[in-house]
Each structure stands twice: as structure tokens, then as C-alpha cells.
Amino acid sequence: VVSAMVLVLMLGACAPQAAPRSDVVMNGISVSGTGKVYINPDLAYVYIGVRSESDDVAKALDKNNEQANEVSNALTSMGVEAKDIQTTAFNVYPMDQYSPTGEKTGTNFVVENTVFVTVRDLGKLGDLLSEVVNSGANNIYGIQFDVTDKSSAVTEARKMAVSEAKKQAQELAD
């Protein structure tokens, strides 16, 4: 019985498939719409770094830790919460020094410490950047702006896009 059922299933799978009907006409139109909403940012993300260099790795680390602590203190004094300060990179590496004639004269050690900071009060952004530079930050990387809650703007843009698409469809149908 099992063999017969397997045979029936195999024969059914090999049976010719029905060709699509060519006498059925599909009528329709396709349209698309666009909706744009402009909103002002209320957040900024910035990478702030401290880079130190010395011929002794311990001195470079100590100097970097001191600068990083000063930058951290500056950030918290400006109202940035600890949850909005995240270390993203910490690097220690040797860097060879060369004379003008190309001869190696020694090796310095570079220490880099970078934090990712979320700034929630954009009115303080300029003062905050000035404060961290004055406290020892010597690298500031690309500031990115964002919006905390985009959901209402996305909903509004979607409604605009659908409305535009409906208008196009009606024009084509007419």
C-alpha cells in the first residue's frame, strides 16, 4: 500500500502542469507617491577623542587618562548624563620616529581614547564642544543630527504619499 501511494505521488508530481490562460486579461494601473516631511533635529551624536603621545608607554597612558578624565568631567558638568557617554575606541600603538634623512631615531607610543556622546540639548552643543576642547579633547569627529521620535513624521509622510498615489491613479483612470 505504501509503495502504491509513493508511486501515485511521484506520478502526480510528473504530470503536466496546466498552462496559464492567455484569454484572461488583467486590467490595472500602477502608481507610486512620495511624501516629504521636514523636521528639526533634537539630538546630536558626536565622537570626541583624546590622543596622547610619549616615548614611554606608561607616560602616554597616564597623560591620556588624565585628559580623558578632564573631558568626562567637562561633559558631565555640561549636563550630559553618564548613559550618553560611551567609550567606542581605545588604542595603544607604537609610532616610529625618523630624522629628515630617513633614519629611525626612536619610537613613540600613541594612546587614543574616543567616546561617543549623545547631546540632548542642541542649544548647548557649541558650548559643550568648546568646553571639551578646552579640557583636553583634541579630536572631534563628524557630528550627526537626529530626531528622538520620527513616528509622527513618518506617518504624515506616508499619508501624503498615499494621497498623491490616489490622485495619480484617479487621473489615469479618468
PyMOL commands that set and color helices and strands:
alter all, ss='L'
color gray80, all
select helices_A, chain A and resi 2-14+57-77+82-84+122-134+151-173
alter helices_A, ss='H'
color red, helices_A
select strands_A, chain A and resi 43-54+85-98+104-119+139-146
alter strands_A, ss='S'
color yellow, strands_A
deselect
rebuild
show_as cartoon
